[in-house]
């Protein structure tokens, strides 16, 4: 008796890959990007906890980003 190879069942071709993401997979990165962008645009309201040097770093980044020629 010959052995038959195991084959995978064929999936229906949908014309491209479809990926379904949960709502939080889009919402959380968008929210974190918006918060970081607001912190960068207005570092005076973002008070770093513990290290005052972090505020100076954020201000220098803001200055270099907003005042490029």
Secondary structure in CASP SS format (residue, H / E / C, confidence):
PFRMAT SS
TARGET T0000
AUTHOR 0000-0000-0000
METHOD secondary structure of the structure
MODEL  1
X C 1.00
X C 1.00
X C 1.00
X C 1.00
X C 1.00
X C 1.00
X C 1.00
X C 1.00
X C 1.00
X C 1.00
X C 1.00
X C 1.00
X C 1.00
X C 1.00
X C 1.00
X C 1.00
X C 1.00
X C 1.00
X C 1.00
X C 1.00
X C 1.00
X C 1.00
X C 1.00
X H 1.00
X H 1.00
X H 1.00
X H 1.00
X H 1.00
X H 1.00
X H 1.00
X H 1.00
X H 1.00
X H 1.00
X H 1.00
X H 1.00
X H 1.00
X H 1.00
X H 1.00
X H 1.00
X H 1.00
X H 1.00
X C 1.00
X C 1.00
X C 1.00
X C 1.00
X C 1.00
X C 1.00
X C 1.00
X C 1.00
X C 1.00
X C 1.00
X H 1.00
X H 1.00
X H 1.00
X H 1.00
X H 1.00
X H 1.00
X H 1.00
X H 1.00
X H 1.00
X H 1.00
X H 1.00
X H 1.00
X H 1.00
X H 1.00
X H 1.00
X C 1.00
X C 1.00
X C 1.00
END
